[in-house]
Amino acid sequence: MTITEGRTLEQRKRDVLARLERETDVWVATADAGGLPCLVALWFAWDGESVWLSTRITNPTGRNLRDGGRVRLAFGDTQDVVLVDGEVRTYDGKEVPVAGIETFRAKTGWDPREDSASYAFFQVRPRAVQALNGVHEMRGRHVMKDGVWAV
């Protein structure tokens, strides 16, 4: 393995934001009240401040997002990863803000409300973001802490 110099915080932030715009799927990690973990891939949309997800409120991920209020999102592979820890706000299909559903529909081409009333929407506000491209970028990987970008 060749160790190279890592990206600046500014470049990492730009890369994170580009990834949020470009990618369609994200790994969603939740846990229930007893600590049982759940990991699924979901479509997502980024509105410039929050990540929007949708899944059925009746499945484990939906319940965990609603009840736990926290989530970890993961993009990429182990050599180019972005981790987002966020706080979750849950909306049913009738109360979801118009801007949230329009952002989600524009990105995915899908309106879950048309499939089933059991779909809920989840607004994830990032609280911490880590970005690293290999071991050499472990130092300086925190590009957001306590909801504030480092740059």
C-alpha positions, 0 to 999 in steps of 0.5 A: 500500500502506498501512503499518500497525503490526504485531502484537505477538509475543504476538498473532503467537504466538497466530495461529500456534498458531490456524493450526496447529490450524485448517489442514489442509494445509502446504507441505513444503520439503525437499532431497536430499543433492545439494541438489535441492529438493522442495516438496509440500503434505501434510496435517498435525496439530499436537499442541501441541509437534510437527507430524505428517506422513505420506507414503510413504518411497519418494517424494522428500519421504519420503526427504528428510525421513528422510535430511536430518532438517530441513524448512521448513513454510510456511502462507499466502500472501505477505501472511500467512505462517508459516514453521516450520523444524524437526528431523525424526524418522522413524517407520515405521507400526509404531513411530509413537507412539500419540499421534502417529497418534491426533493425525494421525487425529483431524485428517485422518480418515485412517490411512495405515497402512491404505493401504500399509506404505510410509507413514512418519510424520514428527514435526517439532519446531519450531526456528524460527518466523517470522510476518508479515502483510505487509512492515510485519511484517518486523521482529519476525517471529521468534516462535521461535528455537532451539526457544524461543518469544520470548514 
